[in-house]
Amino acid sequence: MSDPLPEGPRIIQRGLYADELQIGAIYEHRPGRTLTEADNVLFSTMTMNPQALHLDAAWSETTEFGQRLINSMLTLATVVGASVAQLSQGTLVANLGFGEISFPRPLHHGDTLYSETQVRAVRPSTSRPGQAVVTLVHTGRNQHGEAVVRAERTTLMHAAASEHPPASTRPAPQKHGQENS
């Protein structure tokens, strides 16, 4: 026997629709993410990247960095991923591509990555009614506030909630023994 569901409205977390985004606004995504040695080794090996700068501690000590670096693709993926809950969960149609990407400083094991996204442009799609092309700039900063990654990204998003009903409009699960009318 299952527990009865509590009464009241059910609200499902979602991102923002294109018409809710503010051009020029910077959305700060929290909490930050402290990247560990385990994160770096797992990501590097899982993506088949054998770069010694990420995996070989002894060799990395002989480089200008003096230690292993966090894989820059892990840094980029984490910054973009951190934006999903706040900006695009359930409202993104497609990731159209990336423009300029830069890594002005390295990230090291134990550094905490904080992510933010600036909305650069929003325009209606010319080929997909009810959708918009959105240009975003993602920035990742370390715990000292120094930028470690910047990436321009173009996405296709649903323009408005009225044109794309959220999952919260689905009927609520029925209580045990209750029938649909």
C-alpha positions as CSV (number, residue, x, y, z in Angstrom):
1,M,0.0,0.0,0.0
2,S,1.4,3.4,-0.9
3,D,1.3,6.5,1.1
4,P,-1.4,9.0,0.1
5,L,-0.1,12.0,-1.8
6,P,-0.4,15.3,0.0
7,E,-3.0,17.8,-1.2
8,G,-2.1,21.0,-2.9
9,P,-0.6,22.3,-6.1
10,R,2.5,20.4,-7.4
11,I,5.2,22.6,-8.8
12,I,7.9,21.1,-11.0
13,Q,11.3,22.8,-11.2
14,R,12.1,24.2,-14.6
15,G,14.3,26.6,-16.4
16,L,13.2,29.8,-18.0
17,Y,11.5,30.3,-21.3
18,A,13.2,32.6,-23.8
19,D,10.7,35.4,-23.2
20,E,11.5,35.2,-19.4
21,L,15.3,35.8,-20.0
22,Q,16.7,39.3,-19.4
23,I,19.2,40.4,-22.0
24,G,22.4,41.6,-20.3
25,A,21.5,39.9,-17.0
26,I,24.0,37.6,-15.3
27,Y,22.5,34.5,-13.7
28,E,24.7,33.2,-10.9
29,H,24.4,29.4,-10.5
30,R,25.0,28.1,-7.0
31,P,26.3,26.1,-5.3
32,G,29.8,26.0,-6.7
33,R,31.5,22.7,-7.4
34,T,34.8,21.7,-5.9
35,L,36.6,19.6,-8.4
36,T,38.6,16.7,-7.1
37,E,41.4,14.4,-8.3
38,A,38.8,11.6,-8.6
39,D,36.5,13.8,-10.8
40,N,39.5,14.7,-13.1
41,V,40.8,11.2,-13.4
42,L,37.4,9.7,-14.1
43,F,36.4,12.4,-16.6
44,S,39.8,12.1,-18.4
45,T,39.8,8.3,-18.7
46,M,36.0,8.1,-19.4
47,T,36.5,10.5,-22.4
48,M,39.7,8.6,-23.5
49,N,41.9,11.6,-22.9
50,P,45.3,10.2,-21.8
51,Q,46.9,13.6,-21.5
52,A,49.7,13.3,-18.9
53,L,49.0,16.8,-17.6
54,H,45.7,15.4,-16.2
55,L,46.9,12.0,-15.1
56,D,50.6,11.8,-14.4
57,A,51.5,13.5,-11.1
58,A,55.2,13.0,-11.3
59,W,55.5,14.2,-14.9
60,S,53.2,17.2,-14.2
61,E,55.5,18.3,-11.4
62,T,58.2,19.0,-14.0
63,T,55.9,21.3,-16.1
64,E,55.5,25.0,-15.7
65,F,52.4,24.3,-13.7
66,G,54.1,22.1,-11.1
67,Q,51.0,19.9,-10.7
68,R,48.2,18.2,-12.6
69,L,45.5,20.4,-14.1
70,I,41.8,19.8,-14.2
71,N,40.8,18.7,-17.7
72,S,39.5,21.8,-19.5
73,M,36.6,19.9,-21.0
74,L,35.5,18.9,-17.5
75,T,35.7,22.6,-16.5
76,L,33.6,23.6,-19.5
77,A,31.1,20.8,-19.0
78,T,30.7,21.7,-15.4
79,V,30.1,25.4,-16.1
80,V,27.4,24.6,-18.7
81,G,25.9,21.9,-16.6
82,A,25.6,24.2,-13.6
83,S,23.3,26.5,-15.7
84,V,20.7,23.9,-16.6
85,A,18.5,23.9,-13.5
86,Q,18.2,27.7,-13.5
87,L,18.0,28.4,-17.2
88,S,17.1,25.5,-19.5
89,Q,15.7,22.5,-17.6
90,G,12.6,21.5,-19.7
91,T,12.8,24.7,-21.8
92,L,15.7,23.9,-24.1
93,V,15.0,22.4,-27.5
94,A,18.6,22.0,-28.7
95,N,22.2,23.1,-28.2
96,L,23.1,24.7,-31.5
97,G,26.8,25.2,-31.0
98,F,29.6,27.0,-29.3
99,G,31.4,30.1,-30.4
100,E,34.6,31.4,-28.8
101,I,35.8,29.3,-25.9
102,S,38.8,30.4,-23.8
103,F,40.6,29.1,-20.7
104,P,42.4,32.1,-19.2
105,R,43.7,30.2,-16.1
106,P,44.1,26.6,-15.1
107,L,42.0,24.9,-12.5
108,H,43.6,22.5,-10.0
109,H,42.5,19.7,-7.8
110,G,40.5,21.1,-4.9
111,D,39.6,24.3,-6.6
112,T,35.9,25.3,-6.4
113,L,34.3,26.3,-9.7
114,Y,31.5,29.0,-9.6
115,S,29.4,29.4,-12.7
116,E,27.5,32.3,-14.2
117,T,25.7,33.0,-17.4
118,Q,25.1,36.2,-19.2
119,V,22.2,36.4,-21.7
120,R,23.6,38.2,-24.8
121,A,20.7,37.9,-27.3
122,V,17.3,36.4,-27.7
123,R,15.5,36.4,-31.1
124,P,12.5,34.5,-32.5
125,S,13.4,31.5,-34.6
126,T,12.7,32.2,-38.3
127,S,12.0,28.5,-39.0
128,R,10.5,27.2,-35.8
129,P,7.4,29.1,-34.5
130,G,7.2,29.3,-30.8
131,Q,10.9,29.0,-30.4
132,A,13.8,31.4,-30.0
133,V,17.5,31.4,-30.7
134,V,19.3,32.4,-27.5
135,T,23.0,33.4,-27.2
136,L,24.6,32.9,-23.8
137,V,28.1,33.5,-22.4
138,H,29.0,31.1,-19.6
139,T,31.9,32.0,-17.3
140,G,33.5,29.9,-14.7
141,R,35.5,31.4,-11.8
142,N,37.6,29.8,-9.2
143,Q,37.3,30.4,-5.5
144,H,39.4,33.6,-5.8
145,G,37.0,35.1,-8.4
146,E,39.4,34.6,-11.3
147,A,37.9,33.5,-14.6
148,V,39.0,30.0,-15.6
149,V,36.7,29.5,-18.6
150,R,34.5,31.6,-20.9
151,A,32.3,30.1,-23.6
152,E,29.7,31.6,-25.9
153,R,26.9,29.1,-26.6
154,T,23.9,29.3,-29.0
155,T,20.7,27.4,-28.0
156,L,17.2,26.9,-29.3
157,M,14.7,27.4,-26.6
158,H,10.9,27.3,-26.2
159,A,9.8,31.0,-26.4
160,A,6.9,31.0,-24.0
161,A,5.1,28.7,-21.5
162,S,1.8,29.1,-23.2
163,E,3.2,27.6,-26.4
164,H,4.9,24.7,-24.5
165,P,2.8,23.5,-21.5
166,P,5.1,22.5,-18.7
167,A,5.0,19.0,-17.3
168,S,3.2,20.4,-14.2
169,T,0.0,20.5,-16.3
170,R,-0.2,16.7,-16.3
171,P,-2.8,15.2,-14.0
172,A,-1.5,14.5,-10.5
173,P,-0.9,10.8,-9.7
174,Q,-4.1,9.3,-8.3
175,K,-4.4,8.3,-4.7
176,H,-4.6,4.6,-4.1
177,G,-8.1,3.4,-4.9
178,Q,-9.1,6.6,-6.7
179,E,-10.4,6.4,-10.3
180,N,-10.1,8.9,-13.1
181,S,-13.3,10.7,-13.9
